[in-house]
Amino acid sequence: MLKKIIVLCLLAILYSCGSSNKVRTTTTTKPKPKTTVKKPVVTSSSKNTSGSKTEILEATSKVGVTSDNVKTYISQFSEIAKDNMRQHGIPSSITMAQGILESGAGTGTLSVKANNHFGIKCHTGWTGESVRHDDDAAQECFRKYDHASESYRDHSLFLTSRSRYATLFKLEKGDYVAWAKGLKAAGYATDPKYPDKLIGLIERYELYKLDEEVLGGSYKSIAKVSEMPLDSTSYRVVQGDTLYSISKKFNLTVEQLVQLNNLPSNAISIGQILKIKS
């Protein structure tokens, strides 16, 4: 009996020693770090690298206006045109006609976005604000003004400060026909019909009366182009005319009319004189 007790005690001691040597381990799965994908930051700026403000404008080719639009424009800017005539000697009629034509009677992109009513480009030496606009070339630099009156003043300074326009100031102040042709000859515009368009606007809206108001007794009237008799080779455009209707009237094609008159497009204006025979 004693032996059995001793054997049991030895077995108990051996078991307890074996169990104390066991080591429990646990496996911990380390979580993978989350990958953060950074989205690109999109920025926009209204300034170029030189720090000057520049706007990118959508190009416009032609602007359609009504006679009421033109008359409203004239009433809005005629006094400014007359003041500039008194100060700088440029006929009010010419200034107003150019303003109407270049700005689309104030509805064109440049006049709306940049208060530029005369299509004056930046040129060397311009330090003011500017805008980009498609013209003879894509995205050309044009001057930008805070107010339209500044555009009118700059138009006068532009003509008086450049030697190529010096011959204009030797002309009679009331001779808008000579001034219109002189502007084209001096290189103000590339459109071969530029003088005809100015003269047509001046006579249709009687802008020559503005010159008469400024000059008073020294005003000398000239023969109106719209009243001059035409020979059998010419035709004066009237309201409702199109190149197509004129071509049918004189048994021509539109292409022949365009070539005869060296037209840059199919656009024509009331009072414009077209060749119908070579």
C-alpha atoms as an extended CHARMM CRD file, in Angstrom:
* protein
*
       278  EXT
         1         1  MET       CA              0.0000000000        0.0000000000        0.0000000000  PROA      1               0.0000000000
         2         2  LEU       CA              2.7880000000        2.3240000000        0.9170000000  PROA      2               0.0000000000
         3         3  LYS       CA              4.4810000000        1.5500000000       -2.3800000000  PROA      3               0.0000000000
         4         4  LYS       CA              1.3560000000        2.4920000000       -4.3280000000  PROA      4               0.0000000000
         5         5  ILE       CA              1.1360000000        5.8150000000       -2.5180000000  PROA      5               0.0000000000
         6         6  ILE       CA              4.8070000000        6.5940000000       -3.2660000000  PROA      6               0.0000000000
         7         7  VAL       CA              4.3300000000        5.7530000000       -6.9960000000  PROA      7               0.0000000000
         8         8  LEU       CA              1.2680000000        7.9930000000       -7.2400000000  PROA      8               0.0000000000
         9         9  CYS       CA              3.1150000000       10.8870000000       -5.6160000000  PROA      9               0.0000000000
        10        10  LEU       CA              6.0440000000       10.5150000000       -8.0610000000  PROA      10              0.0000000000
        11        11  LEU       CA              3.6620000000       10.4760000000      -11.0480000000  PROA      11              0.0000000000
        12        12  ALA       CA              1.9380000000       13.6200000000       -9.7870000000  PROA      12              0.0000000000
        13        13  ILE       CA              5.2680000000       15.4180000000       -9.3980000000  PROA      13              0.0000000000
        14        14  LEU       CA              6.4180000000       14.4250000000      -12.9100000000  PROA      14              0.0000000000
        15        15  TYR       CA              3.1350000000       15.6230000000      -14.5280000000  PROA      15              0.0000000000
        16        16  SER       CA              3.2320000000       19.0020000000      -12.8120000000  PROA      16              0.0000000000
        17        17  CYS       CA              6.8020000000       19.5950000000      -13.9310000000  PROA      17              0.0000000000
        18        18  GLY       CA              6.0010000000       18.7420000000      -17.5730000000  PROA      18              0.0000000000
        19        19  SER       CA              2.9900000000       21.0400000000      -17.7490000000  PROA      19              0.0000000000
        20        20  SER       CA              4.9100000000       24.0200000000      -16.3540000000  PROA      20              0.0000000000
        21        21  ASN       CA              7.4150000000       23.8170000000      -19.2000000000  PROA      21              0.0000000000
        22        22  LYS       CA              4.7280000000       24.2860000000      -21.9040000000  PROA      22              0.0000000000
        23        23  VAL       CA              4.5070000000       27.7710000000      -23.5320000000  PROA      23              0.0000000000
        24        24  ARG       CA              1.2610000000       29.0380000000      -25.0780000000  PROA      24              0.0000000000
        25        25  THR       CA              1.6470000000       31.1940000000      -28.1720000000  PROA      25              0.0000000000
        26        26  THR       CA             -0.8820000000       33.2330000000      -30.1040000000  PROA      26              0.0000000000
        27        27  THR       CA             -0.5280000000       34.4600000000      -33.6890000000  PROA      27              0.0000000000
        28        28  THR       CA             -1.4450000000       38.0770000000      -34.2200000000  PROA      28              0.0000000000
        29        29  THR       CA             -2.0370000000       39.1450000000      -37.8330000000  PROA      29              0.0000000000
        30        30  LYS       CA             -0.6550000000       42.6230000000      -38.2810000000  PROA      30              0.0000000000
        31        31  PRO       CA             -3.1330000000       44.7070000000      -40.3240000000  PROA      31              0.0000000000
        32        32  LYS       CA             -1.8300000000       46.0140000000      -43.6620000000  PROA      32              0.0000000000
        33        33  PRO       CA             -1.4540000000       49.7800000000      -43.7760000000  PROA      33              0.0000000000
        34        34  LYS       CA             -4.1480000000       51.5100000000      -45.7950000000  PROA      34              0.0000000000
        35        35  THR       CA             -3.0010000000       52.9560000000      -49.0940000000  PROA      35              0.0000000000
        36        36  THR       CA             -4.1840000000       56.5230000000      -49.5920000000  PROA      36              0.0000000000
        37        37  VAL       CA             -4.5120000000       57.6920000000      -53.1880000000  PROA      37              0.0000000000
        38        38  LYS       CA             -4.1460000000       61.4470000000      -53.4790000000  PROA      38              0.0000000000
        39        39  LYS       CA             -6.4170000000       63.0930000000      -55.9840000000  PROA      39              0.0000000000
        40        40  PRO       CA             -4.7740000000       65.6850000000      -58.2370000000  PROA      40              0.0000000000
        41        41  VAL       CA             -5.4960000000       69.2620000000      -57.2220000000  PROA      41              0.0000000000
        42        42  VAL       CA             -6.9360000000       71.2630000000      -60.0730000000  PROA      42              0.0000000000
        43        43  THR       CA             -6.1820000000       74.9680000000      -59.9580000000  PROA      43              0.0000000000
        44        44  SER       CA             -7.0990000000       77.8630000000      -62.1870000000  PROA      44              0.0000000000
        45        45  SER       CA             -5.6230000000       81.3050000000      -62.4430000000  PROA      45              0.0000000000
        46        46  SER       CA             -6.6550000000       84.5330000000      -64.1270000000  PROA      46              0.0000000000
        47        47  LYS       CA             -3.0820000000       85.7660000000      -64.3350000000  PROA      47              0.0000000000
        48        48  ASN       CA             -0.3150000000       84.7340000000      -66.6680000000  PROA      48              0.0000000000
        49        49  THR       CA              3.3350000000       84.2680000000      -65.7210000000  PROA      49              0.0000000000
        50        50  SER       CA              4.0460000000       87.9760000000      -66.0130000000  PROA      50              0.0000000000
        51        51  GLY       CA              1.2970000000       88.8090000000      -63.5220000000  PROA      51              0.0000000000
        52        52  SER       CA             -0.9120000000       90.7350000000      -65.9460000000  PROA      52              0.0000000000
        53        53  LYS       CA             -4.5760000000       89.8240000000      -66.0930000000  PROA      53              0.0000000000
        54        54  THR       CA             -5.6690000000       88.0640000000      -69.2570000000  PROA      54              0.0000000000
        55        55  GLU       CA             -9.0220000000       86.6320000000      -70.2360000000  PROA      55              0.0000000000
        56        56  ILE       CA             -9.5360000000       84.0180000000      -72.9030000000  PROA      56              0.0000000000
        57        57  LEU       CA            -12.5260000000       85.0540000000      -74.9810000000  PROA      57              0.0000000000
        58        58  GLU       CA            -14.6020000000       83.1020000000      -77.4360000000  PROA      58              0.0000000000
        59        59  ALA       CA            -14.1350000000       84.4390000000      -80.9400000000  PROA      59              0.0000000000
        60        60  THR       CA            -16.9710000000       86.1510000000      -82.8100000000  PROA      60              0.0000000000
        61        61  SER       CA            -17.1050000000       86.6440000000      -86.5560000000  PROA      61              0.0000000000
        62        62  LYS       CA            -20.2020000000       88.7090000000      -87.3090000000  PROA      62              0.0000000000
        63        63  VAL       CA            -22.6960000000       90.4730000000      -85.0800000000  PROA      63              0.0000000000
        64        64  GLY       CA            -26.2470000000       91.0480000000      -86.2440000000  PROA      64              0.0000000000
        65        65  VAL       CA            -27.8580000000       94.2650000000      -84.9970000000  PROA      65              0.0000000000
        66        66  THR       CA            -31.0620000000       96.1590000000      -85.7140000000  PROA      66              0.0000000000
        67        67  SER       CA            -31.3970000000       99.8260000000      -86.6410000000  PROA      67              0.0000000000
        68        68  ASP       CA            -32.7890000000      100.4200000000      -83.1500000000  PROA      68              0.0000000000
        69        69  ASN       CA            -29.5760000000       98.9660000000      -81.6700000000  PROA      69              0.0000000000
        70        70  VAL       CA            -27.5440000000      101.3770000000      -83.7720000000  PROA      70              0.0000000000
        71        71  LYS       CA            -29.6720000000      104.3930000000      -82.8770000000  PROA      71              0.0000000000
        72        72  THR       CA            -29.4210000000      103.5780000000      -79.1740000000  PROA      72              0.0000000000
        73        73  TYR       CA            -25.6580000000      103.2760000000      -79.5090000000  PROA      73              0.0000000000
        74        74  ILE       CA            -25.4480000000      106.6520000000      -81.2880000000  PROA      74              0.0000000000
        75        75  SER       CA            -27.4730000000      108.3980000000      -78.5820000000  PROA      75              0.0000000000
        76        76  GLN       CA            -25.2320000000      106.8510000000      -75.9260000000  PROA      76              0.0000000000
        77        77  PHE       CA            -21.8590000000      107.8260000000      -77.4120000000  PROA      77              0.0000000000
        78        78  SER       CA            -22.4210000000      110.7810000000      -79.7780000000  PROA      78              0.0000000000
        79        79  GLU       CA            -21.5200000000      113.4080000000      -77.1460000000  PROA      79              0.0000000000
        80        80  ILE       CA            -18.2750000000      111.5650000000      -76.3900000000  PROA      80              0.0000000000
        81        81  ALA       CA            -17.4800000000      111.4660000000      -80.1200000000  PROA      81              0.0000000000
        82        82  LYS       CA            -18.1260000000      115.2060000000      -80.4300000000  PROA      82              0.0000000000
        83        83  ASP       CA            -15.9170000000      116.0040000000      -77.4280000000  PROA      83              0.0000000000
        84        84  ASN       CA            -13.1140000000      113.9610000000      -78.9550000000  PROA      84              0.0000000000
        85        85  MET       CA            -13.5340000000      115.8400000000      -82.2430000000  PROA      85              0.0000000000
        86        86  ARG       CA            -13.1160000000      119.1690000000      -80.4220000000  PROA      86              0.0000000000
        87        87  GLN       CA            -10.0020000000      117.9590000000      -78.6090000000  PROA      87              0.0000000000
        88        88  HSD       CA             -8.2930000000      115.8390000000      -81.2680000000  PROA      88              0.0000000000
        89        89  GLY       CA             -9.7160000000      116.8580000000      -84.6470000000  PROA      89              0.0000000000
        90        90  ILE       CA            -11.1590000000      113.5160000000      -85.7520000000  PROA      90              0.0000000000
        91        91  PRO       CA            -14.6330000000      113.8660000000      -87.3350000000  PROA      91              0.0000000000
        92        92  SER       CA            -17.3910000000      112.6890000000      -84.9950000000  PROA      92              0.0000000000
        93        93  SER       CA            -19.0150000000      110.9180000000      -87.9230000000  PROA      93              0.0000000000
        94        94  ILE       CA            -15.9080000000      108.8070000000      -88.5080000000  PROA      94              0.0000000000
        95        95  THR       CA            -15.4820000000      108.0000000000      -84.8230000000  PROA      95              0.0000000000
        96        96  MET       CA            -19.1240000000      106.9920000000      -84.4600000000  PROA      96              0.0000000000
        97        97  ALA       CA            -19.1530000000      104.9040000000      -87.6500000000  PROA      97              0.0000000000
        98        98  GLN       CA            -16.0050000000      103.0910000000      -86.5970000000  PROA      98              0.0000000000
        99        99  GLY       CA            -17.4510000000      102.4920000000      -83.1440000000  PROA      99              0.0000000000
       100       100  ILE       CA            -20.6760000000      101.0740000000      -84.5930000000  PROA      100             0.0000000000
       101       101  LEU       CA            -18.8490000000       98.8590000000      -87.0680000000  PROA      101             0.0000000000
       102       102  GLU       CA            -16.0140000000       97.6320000000      -84.8300000000  PROA      102             0.0000000000
       103       103  SER       CA            -18.1770000000       97.0030000000      -81.7530000000  PROA      103             0.0000000000
       104       104  GLY       CA            -21.3380000000       95.7200000000      -83.4320000000  PROA      104             0.0000000000
       105       105  ALA       CA            -23.1390000000       98.7310000000      -81.9500000000  PROA      105             0.0000000000
       106       106  GLY       CA            -21.8430000000       97.7470000000      -78.5260000000  PROA      106             0.0000000000
       107       107  THR       CA            -22.9180000000       94.0940000000      -78.7220000000  PROA      107             0.0000000000
       108       108  GLY       CA            -19.6520000000       92.5120000000      -79.9220000000  PROA      108             0.0000000000
       109       109  THR       CA            -17.4730000000       90.3440000000      -77.6950000000  PROA      109             0.0000000000
       110       110  LEU       CA            -14.6260000000       92.8370000000      -77.3380000000  PROA      110             0.0000000000
       111       111  SER       CA            -16.9120000000       95.7330000000      -76.4470000000  PROA      111             0.0000000000
       112       112  VAL       CA            -18.8800000000       93.6710000000      -73.9220000000  PROA      112             0.0000000000
       113       113  LYS       CA            -15.9320000000       91.9340000000      -72.2270000000  PROA      113             0.0000000000
       114       114  ALA       CA            -13.2110000000       94.5590000000      -72.6080000000  PROA      114             0.0000000000
       115       115  ASN       CA            -14.9820000000       97.8890000000      -73.3550000000  PROA      115             0.0000000000
       116       116  ASN       CA            -12.9030000000       97.9180000000      -76.5430000000  PROA      116             0.0000000000
       117       117  HSD       CA            -15.1130000000       99.5910000000      -79.1600000000  PROA      117             0.0000000000
       118       118  PHE       CA            -12.5180000000      100.0580000000      -81.9080000000  PROA      118             0.0000000000
       119       119  GLY       CA            -10.7060000000       96.7360000000      -82.0870000000  PROA      119             0.0000000000
       120       120  ILE       CA             -7.4080000000       98.3020000000      -81.0380000000  PROA      120             0.0000000000
       121       121  LYS       CA             -4.7470000000       95.6740000000      -80.4040000000  PROA      121             0.0000000000
       122       122  CYS       CA             -2.1370000000       95.8460000000      -77.6600000000  PROA      122             0.0000000000
       123       123  HSD       CA              0.8120000000       96.9160000000      -79.8250000000  PROA      123             0.0000000000
       124       124  THR       CA              4.2630000000       97.6530000000      -78.4110000000  PROA      124             0.0000000000
       125       125  GLY       CA              4.2500000000       99.8250000000      -75.3130000000  PROA      125             0.0000000000
       126       126  TRP       CA              0.7490000000       98.9680000000      -74.0550000000  PROA      126             0.0000000000
       127       127  THR       CA              0.9360000000       98.4680000000      -70.2690000000  PROA      127             0.0000000000
       128       128  GLY       CA             -2.7590000000       98.2400000000      -69.4310000000  PROA      128             0.0000000000
       129       129  GLU       CA             -4.9260000000       95.1430000000      -69.1040000000  PROA      129             0.0000000000
       130       130  SER       CA             -5.5680000000       92.9850000000      -72.1300000000  PROA      130             0.0000000000
       131       131  VAL       CA             -7.7480000000       90.2000000000      -73.4840000000  PROA      131             0.0000000000
       132       132  ARG       CA             -7.1730000000       87.4620000000      -76.0430000000  PROA      132             0.0000000000
       133       133  HSD       CA             -9.4190000000       87.3000000000      -79.0820000000  PROA      133             0.0000000000
       134       134  ASP       CA             -9.3350000000       85.6510000000      -82.5160000000  PROA      134             0.0000000000
       135       135  ASP       CA             -8.9480000000       88.1750000000      -85.3240000000  PROA      135             0.0000000000
       136       136  ASP       CA             -6.4990000000       88.0640000000      -88.2550000000  PROA      136             0.0000000000
       137       137  ALA       CA             -4.7010000000       85.3860000000      -86.2220000000  PROA      137             0.0000000000
       138       138  ALA       CA             -5.7790000000       83.1920000000      -83.3210000000  PROA      138             0.0000000000
       139       139  GLN       CA             -5.8150000000       84.6310000000      -79.8010000000  PROA      139             0.0000000000
       140       140  GLU       CA             -4.3770000000       88.0720000000      -80.5590000000  PROA      140             0.0000000000
       141       141  CYS       CA             -3.8470000000       90.6000000000      -77.7950000000  PROA      141             0.0000000000
       142       142  PHE       CA             -6.3950000000       93.4290000000      -77.5380000000  PROA      142             0.0000000000
       143       143  ARG       CA             -6.5540000000       96.3360000000      -75.1410000000  PROA      143             0.0000000000
       144       144  LYS       CA             -9.0010000000       96.2560000000      -72.2580000000  PROA      144             0.0000000000
       145       145  TYR       CA            -10.5650000000       99.3500000000      -70.6430000000  PROA      145             0.0000000000
       146       146  ASP       CA            -12.5360000000       99.9790000000      -67.4740000000  PROA      146             0.0000000000
       147       147  HSD       CA            -15.0540000000      102.1930000000      -69.3180000000  PROA      147             0.0000000000
       148       148  ALA       CA            -16.1240000000      102.6340000000      -72.9370000000  PROA      148             0.0000000000
       149       149  SER       CA            -15.2310000000      106.3430000000      -72.7890000000  PROA      149             0.0000000000
       150       150  GLU       CA            -11.5930000000      105.3120000000      -72.2710000000  PROA      150             0.0000000000
       151       151  SER       CA            -11.7830000000      103.3230000000      -75.4920000000  PROA      151             0.0000000000
       152       152  TYR       CA            -13.0430000000      106.4170000000      -77.3570000000  PROA      152             0.0000000000
       153       153  ARG       CA            -10.2440000000      108.5370000000      -75.9360000000  PROA      153             0.0000000000
       154       154  ASP       CA             -7.6300000000      105.9090000000      -76.7570000000  PROA      154             0.0000000000
       155       155  HSD       CA             -8.9610000000      105.7120000000      -80.3180000000  PROA      155             0.0000000000
       156       156  SER       CA             -8.2860000000      109.4330000000      -80.7430000000  PROA      156             0.0000000000
       157       157  LEU       CA             -4.8220000000      109.1690000000      -79.1740000000  PROA      157             0.0000000000
       158       158  PHE       CA             -4.0710000000      106.1500000000      -81.3490000000  PROA      158             0.0000000000
       159       159  LEU       CA             -4.7320000000      108.1200000000      -84.5350000000  PROA      159             0.0000000000
       160       160  THR       CA             -3.0550000000      111.3590000000      -83.4410000000  PROA      160             0.0000000000
       161       161  SER       CA              0.1120000000      109.7280000000      -82.0940000000  PROA      161             0.0000000000
       162       162  ARG       CA              1.0420000000      107.6060000000      -85.1260000000  PROA      162             0.0000000000
       163       163  SER       CA              2.7750000000      109.1730000000      -88.1020000000  PROA      163             0.0000000000
       164       164  ARG       CA              1.0590000000      106.9530000000      -90.6620000000  PROA      164             0.0000000000
       165       165  TYR       CA             -2.2310000000      108.7270000000      -89.9270000000  PROA      165             0.0000000000
       166       166  ALA       CA             -0.7450000000      112.2350000000      -90.1610000000  PROA      166             0.0000000000
       167       167  THR       CA             -2.1250000000      112.8730000000      -93.6590000000  PROA      167             0.0000000000
       168       168  LEU       CA             -5.6650000000      112.4330000000      -92.3580000000  PROA      168             0.0000000000
       169       169  PHE       CA             -5.4260000000      115.6200000000      -90.3310000000  PROA      169             0.0000000000
       170       170  LYS       CA             -4.7760000000      117.6540000000      -93.4850000000  PROA      170             0.0000000000
       171       171  LEU       CA             -8.2450000000      116.7390000000      -94.7720000000  PROA      171             0.0000000000
       172       172  GLU       CA            -11.3990000000      118.7990000000      -94.2720000000  PROA      172             0.0000000000
       173       173  LYS       CA            -12.9830000000      117.8610000000      -90.9420000000  PROA      173             0.0000000000
       174       174  GLY       CA            -16.3730000000      117.4380000000      -92.6070000000  PROA      174             0.0000000000
       175       175  ASP       CA            -15.1320000000      115.2730000000      -95.4860000000  PROA      175             0.0000000000
       176       176  TYR       CA            -16.0090000000      111.8750000000      -94.0620000000  PROA      176             0.0000000000
       177       177  VAL       CA            -15.5640000000      110.2120000000      -97.4820000000  PROA      177             0.0000000000
       178       178  ALA       CA            -11.9050000000      111.2570000000      -97.6690000000  PROA      178             0.0000000000
       179       179  TRP       CA            -11.3560000000      110.2660000000      -94.0210000000  PROA      179             0.0000000000
       180       180  ALA       CA            -12.9170000000      106.8290000000      -94.5360000000  PROA      180             0.0000000000
       181       181  LYS       CA            -10.7170000000      106.1480000000      -97.5690000000  PROA      181             0.0000000000
       182       182  GLY       CA             -7.6840000000      107.6240000000      -95.8010000000  PROA      182             0.0000000000
       183       183  LEU       CA             -8.0660000000      105.2590000000      -92.8530000000  PROA      183             0.0000000000
       184       184  LYS       CA             -8.0190000000      102.2490000000      -95.1600000000  PROA      184             0.0000000000
       185       185  ALA       CA             -5.0380000000      103.6130000000      -97.1220000000  PROA      185             0.0000000000
       186       186  ALA       CA             -3.1110000000      104.1540000000      -93.8690000000  PROA      186             0.0000000000
       187       187  GLY       CA             -3.6610000000      100.5320000000      -92.8690000000  PROA      187             0.0000000000
       188       188  TYR       CA             -6.2630000000      100.8440000000      -90.1170000000  PROA      188             0.0000000000
       189       189  ALA       CA             -8.2430000000       97.9050000000      -91.5270000000  PROA      189             0.0000000000
       190       190  THR       CA             -7.5560000000       95.0470000000      -93.9420000000  PROA      190             0.0000000000
       191       191  ASP       CA            -11.1310000000       94.8220000000      -95.2500000000  PROA      191             0.0000000000
       192       192  PRO       CA            -11.1510000000       96.3290000000      -98.7920000000  PROA      192             0.0000000000
       193       193  LYS       CA            -14.7460000000       97.4680000000      -98.2380000000  PROA      193             0.0000000000
       194       194  TYR       CA            -13.9790000000       99.2390000000      -94.9580000000  PROA      194             0.0000000000
       195       195  PRO       CA            -14.4240000000      102.7750000000      -96.3940000000  PROA      195             0.0000000000
       196       196  ASP       CA            -17.7510000000      101.8430000000      -98.0490000000  PROA      196             0.0000000000
       197       197  LYS       CA            -19.0540000000      100.4130000000      -94.7840000000  PROA      197             0.0000000000
       198       198  LEU       CA            -18.1410000000      103.5630000000      -92.8280000000  PROA      198             0.0000000000
       199       199  ILE       CA            -19.6230000000      105.8630000000      -95.4730000000  PROA      199             0.0000000000
       200       200  GLY       CA            -22.8000000000      103.7630000000      -95.6160000000  PROA      200             0.0000000000
       201       201  LEU       CA            -23.2830000000      104.0460000000      -91.8470000000  PROA      201             0.0000000000
       202       202  ILE       CA            -22.5760000000      107.7830000000      -91.8230000000  PROA      202             0.0000000000
       203       203  GLU       CA            -25.0970000000      108.5360000000      -94.5510000000  PROA      203             0.0000000000
       204       204  ARG       CA            -27.7540000000      106.0540000000      -93.4350000000  PROA      204             0.0000000000
       205       205  TYR       CA            -27.7920000000      107.4000000000      -89.8550000000  PROA      205             0.0000000000
       206       206  GLU       CA            -26.9130000000      111.0010000000      -90.7960000000  PROA      206             0.0000000000
       207       207  LEU       CA            -23.8190000000      111.0040000000      -88.6000000000  PROA      207             0.0000000000
       208       208  TYR       CA            -22.4080000000      113.9330000000      -90.6050000000  PROA      208             0.0000000000
       209       209  LYS       CA            -24.8140000000      116.1200000000      -88.6130000000  PROA      209             0.0000000000
       210       210  LEU       CA            -22.5720000000      115.5460000000      -85.5760000000  PROA      210             0.0000000000
       211       211  ASP       CA            -19.6720000000      117.1240000000      -87.4730000000  PROA      211             0.0000000000
       212       212  GLU       CA            -21.8810000000      120.0630000000      -88.3870000000  PROA      212             0.0000000000
       213       213  GLU       CA            -22.8000000000      120.5780000000      -84.7230000000  PROA      213             0.0000000000
       214       214  VAL       CA            -19.1240000000      120.7610000000      -83.7620000000  PROA      214             0.0000000000
       215       215  LEU       CA            -17.8820000000      122.8740000000      -86.6990000000  PROA      215             0.0000000000
       216       216  GLY       CA            -20.8200000000      125.2470000000      -86.8720000000  PROA      216             0.0000000000
       217       217  GLY       CA            -20.3800000000      127.8650000000      -89.5930000000  PROA      217             0.0000000000
       218       218  SER       CA            -17.1000000000      126.3550000000      -90.8060000000  PROA      218             0.0000000000
       219       219  TYR       CA            -18.7680000000      123.0910000000      -91.7820000000  PROA      219             0.0000000000
       220       220  LYS       CA            -18.6330000000      122.3050000000      -95.5080000000  PROA      220             0.0000000000
       221       221  SER       CA            -21.0880000000      119.7060000000      -96.7540000000  PROA      221             0.0000000000
       222       222  ILE       CA            -20.0030000000      117.1800000000      -99.3530000000  PROA      222             0.0000000000
       223       223  ALA       CA            -21.8680000000      115.2020000000     -101.9870000000  PROA      223             0.0000000000
       224       224  LYS       CA            -23.3570000000      112.0720000000     -100.5030000000  PROA      224             0.0000000000
       225       225  VAL       CA            -22.1580000000      108.8420000000     -102.0350000000  PROA      225             0.0000000000
       226       226  SER       CA            -25.6300000000      107.3470000000     -101.6300000000  PROA      226             0.0000000000
       227       227  GLU       CA            -27.0660000000      110.0670000000     -103.8860000000  PROA      227             0.0000000000
       228       228  MET       CA            -24.4510000000      109.8960000000     -106.6350000000  PROA      228             0.0000000000
       229       229  PRO       CA            -25.7230000000      108.5630000000     -109.9530000000  PROA      229             0.0000000000
       230       230  LEU       CA            -24.3250000000      105.2010000000     -110.9730000000  PROA      230             0.0000000000
       231       231  ASP       CA            -23.2660000000      104.0180000000     -114.3980000000  PROA      231             0.0000000000
       232       232  SER       CA            -24.3730000000      100.7740000000     -115.9920000000  PROA      232             0.0000000000
       233       233  THR       CA            -21.4940000000       98.8380000000     -114.4100000000  PROA      233             0.0000000000
       234       234  SER       CA            -22.4810000000       99.4920000000     -110.7870000000  PROA      234             0.0000000000
       235       235  TYR       CA            -25.3300000000       98.7910000000     -108.3780000000  PROA      235             0.0000000000
       236       236  ARG       CA            -26.1410000000      100.2970000000     -104.9720000000  PROA      236             0.0000000000
       237       237  VAL       CA            -27.2900000000       97.8400000000     -102.3050000000  PROA      237             0.0000000000
       238       238  VAL       CA            -30.7410000000       98.5510000000     -100.8590000000  PROA      238             0.0000000000
       239       239  GLN       CA            -32.5780000000       97.0730000000      -97.8980000000  PROA      239             0.0000000000
       240       240  GLY       CA            -33.4720000000       93.4210000000      -98.4230000000  PROA      240             0.0000000000
       241       241  ASP       CA            -30.7110000000       92.7690000000     -100.9580000000  PROA      241             0.0000000000
       242       242  THR       CA            -28.5040000000       89.7020000000     -100.7720000000  PROA      242             0.0000000000
       243       243  LEU       CA            -25.7030000000       88.6500000000     -103.0830000000  PROA      243             0.0000000000
       244       244  TYR       CA            -27.9780000000       85.9080000000     -104.3480000000  PROA      244             0.0000000000
       245       245  SER       CA            -30.8580000000       88.2700000000     -105.2000000000  PROA      245             0.0000000000
       246       246  ILE       CA            -28.4910000000       90.7400000000     -106.8700000000  PROA      246             0.0000000000
       247       247  SER       CA            -26.8210000000       87.9860000000     -108.8750000000  PROA      247             0.0000000000
       248       248  LYS       CA            -30.2130000000       86.8300000000     -110.1810000000  PROA      248             0.0000000000
       249       249  LYS       CA            -31.1980000000       90.4060000000     -111.0590000000  PROA      249             0.0000000000
       250       250  PHE       CA            -28.1500000000       90.8290000000     -113.2930000000  PROA      250             0.0000000000
       251       251  ASN       CA            -27.7900000000       87.2390000000     -114.5680000000  PROA      251             0.0000000000
       252       252  LEU       CA            -24.6320000000       86.5710000000     -112.5850000000  PROA      252             0.0000000000
       253       253  THR       CA            -23.5580000000       83.9630000000     -110.0830000000  PROA      253             0.0000000000
       254       254  VAL       CA            -22.7360000000       84.7930000000     -106.4770000000  PROA      254             0.0000000000
       255       255  GLU       CA            -19.1470000000       83.6970000000     -107.1500000000  PROA      255             0.0000000000
       256       256  GLN       CA            -18.8670000000       86.1810000000     -110.0270000000  PROA      256             0.0000000000
       257       257  LEU       CA            -20.1290000000       89.0280000000     -107.8310000000  PROA      257             0.0000000000
       258       258  VAL       CA            -17.6350000000       88.1250000000     -105.1010000000  PROA      258             0.0000000000
       259       259  GLN       CA            -14.7620000000       88.0880000000     -107.6080000000  PROA      259             0.0000000000
       260       260  LEU       CA            -15.8190000000       91.3070000000     -109.3580000000  PROA      260             0.0000000000
       261       261  ASN       CA            -15.8820000000       93.1800000000     -106.0520000000  PROA      261             0.0000000000
       262       262  ASN       CA            -13.0530000000       91.3750000000     -104.2640000000  PROA      262             0.0000000000
       263       263  LEU       CA            -15.4010000000       90.6590000000     -101.3680000000  PROA      263             0.0000000000
       264       264  PRO       CA            -13.9220000000       88.9250000000      -98.3030000000  PROA      264             0.0000000000
       265       265  SER       CA            -17.2870000000       87.2620000000      -97.5730000000  PROA      265             0.0000000000
       266       266  ASN       CA            -20.9280000000       87.2340000000      -98.6740000000  PROA      266             0.0000000000
       267       267  ALA       CA            -21.7900000000       90.0650000000      -96.2800000000  PROA      267             0.0000000000
       268       268  ILE       CA            -22.9680000000       93.3140000000      -97.8600000000  PROA      268             0.0000000000
       269       269  SER       CA            -24.3720000000       96.5280000000      -96.3830000000  PROA      269             0.0000000000
       270       270  ILE       CA            -27.0790000000       98.9760000000      -97.3880000000  PROA      270             0.0000000000
       271       271  GLY       CA            -25.6750000000      101.7460000000      -99.5890000000  PROA      271             0.0000000000
       272       272  GLN       CA            -22.6570000000       99.6870000000     -100.6420000000  PROA      272             0.0000000000
       273       273  ILE       CA            -21.8240000000      100.0220000000     -104.3270000000  PROA      273             0.0000000000
       274       274  LEU       CA            -21.0930000000       96.8000000000     -106.1900000000  PROA      274             0.0000000000
       275       275  LYS       CA            -19.6650000000       96.2220000000     -109.6100000000  PROA      275             0.0000000000
       276       276  ILE       CA            -21.9740000000       94.1930000000     -111.8160000000  PROA      276             0.0000000000
       277       277  LYS       CA            -19.8230000000       94.3650000000     -114.9590000000  PROA      277             0.0000000000
       278       278  SER       CA            -16.0650000000       94.2940000000     -115.3930000000  PROA      278             0.0000000000
